[in-house]
Amino acid sequence: MDGQRENLILTLTLDFAVDVILYAEALEAKRKFVVSNQLLKSGTSIGANVREAQNAESKADFIHKFKVSAKEVDETEYWLLLCQRVSSYPDPSHLQEKLASIKRIISKIIISSKGKPKET
């Protein structure tokens, strides 16, 4: 991977984590602490796992870390859907849109990584 190029998935997941933190703060202001905490954990973990994958010890380790990240995407989708369905919660649609893009990219990375040999 070229160190000079911007890594899109790293940027997207870091930006998403910041947005999740801001949304969680809005939830906490409404005293929605349990959902806020769950969303913070899963929503920020996506990028943490993607970042860990950048230093994977093998192709299998790289894929595994992205699969963990994909599971965190699924969990985050759940919490955001829950927030969407509760009328007293702030609208999470901006996060849902960003997460859908992240999910597509992570899925493509997993699929393409399985199909090509590891570069050294």
Backbone hydrogen bonds, N-H to C=O, Kabsch-Sander energy under -0.5 kcal/mol:
donor,donor_aa,acceptor,acceptor_aa,energy
5,R,2,D,-0.9
8,L,6,E,-0.9
11,T,7,N,-2.2
12,L,8,L,-3.0
13,T,9,I,-2.3
14,L,10,L,-1.9
15,D,11,T,-2.6
16,F,12,L,-2.3
17,A,13,T,-2.1
18,V,14,L,-2.0
19,D,15,D,-2.2
20,V,16,F,-2.6
21,I,17,A,-2.3
22,L,18,V,-2.2
23,Y,19,D,-2.4
24,A,20,V,-3.0
25,E,21,I,-2.1
26,A,22,L,-1.6
27,L,23,Y,-2.2
28,E,24,A,-2.9
29,A,25,E,-2.0
30,K,26,A,-0.9
30,K,27,L,-0.8
31,R,28,E,-1.7
32,K,27,L,-2.5
33,F,31,R,-0.8
36,S,32,K,-2.0
37,N,33,F,-2.5
38,Q,34,V,-2.2
39,L,35,V,-2.8
40,L,36,S,-2.5
41,K,37,N,-2.2
42,S,38,Q,-2.3
43,G,39,L,-2.7
44,T,40,L,-1.7
45,S,41,K,-1.2
46,I,42,S,-1.1
48,A,44,T,-1.3
49,N,45,S,-2.4
50,V,46,I,-1.9
51,R,47,G,-2.7
52,E,48,A,-2.2
53,A,49,N,-2.0
54,Q,50,V,-0.8
54,Q,51,R,-1.0
55,N,52,E,-1.7
56,A,53,A,-1.7
62,F,58,S,-2.4
63,I,59,K,-2.7
64,H,60,A,-2.6
65,K,61,D,-2.5
66,F,62,F,-1.9
67,K,63,I,-2.4
68,V,64,H,-2.3
69,S,65,K,-2.0
70,A,66,F,-2.2
71,K,67,K,-1.9
72,E,68,V,-1.9
73,V,69,S,-2.0
74,D,70,A,-2.1
75,E,71,K,-2.2
76,T,72,E,-2.6
77,E,73,V,-2.7
78,Y,74,D,-1.8
79,W,75,E,-2.1
80,L,76,T,-2.5
81,L,77,E,-2.4
82,L,78,Y,-2.4
83,C,79,W,-2.2
84,Q,80,L,-2.3
85,R,81,L,-1.8
86,V,82,L,-1.0
86,V,83,C,-0.5
87,S,85,R,-0.7
89,Y,86,V,-2.1
95,L,92,P,-1.0
96,Q,92,P,-2.2
97,E,93,S,-2.2
98,K,94,H,-1.6
99,L,95,L,-2.7
100,A,96,Q,-1.9
101,S,97,E,-1.5
102,I,98,K,-2.1
103,K,99,L,-2.8
104,R,100,A,-2.0
105,I,101,S,-2.1
106,I,102,I,-2.8
107,S,103,K,-2.4
108,K,104,R,-2.2
109,I,105,I,-2.5
110,I,106,I,-2.4
111,I,107,S,-2.5
112,S,108,K,-2.8
113,S,109,I,-2.2
114,K,110,I,-1.7
115,G,111,I,-1.0
116,K,112,S,-0.6
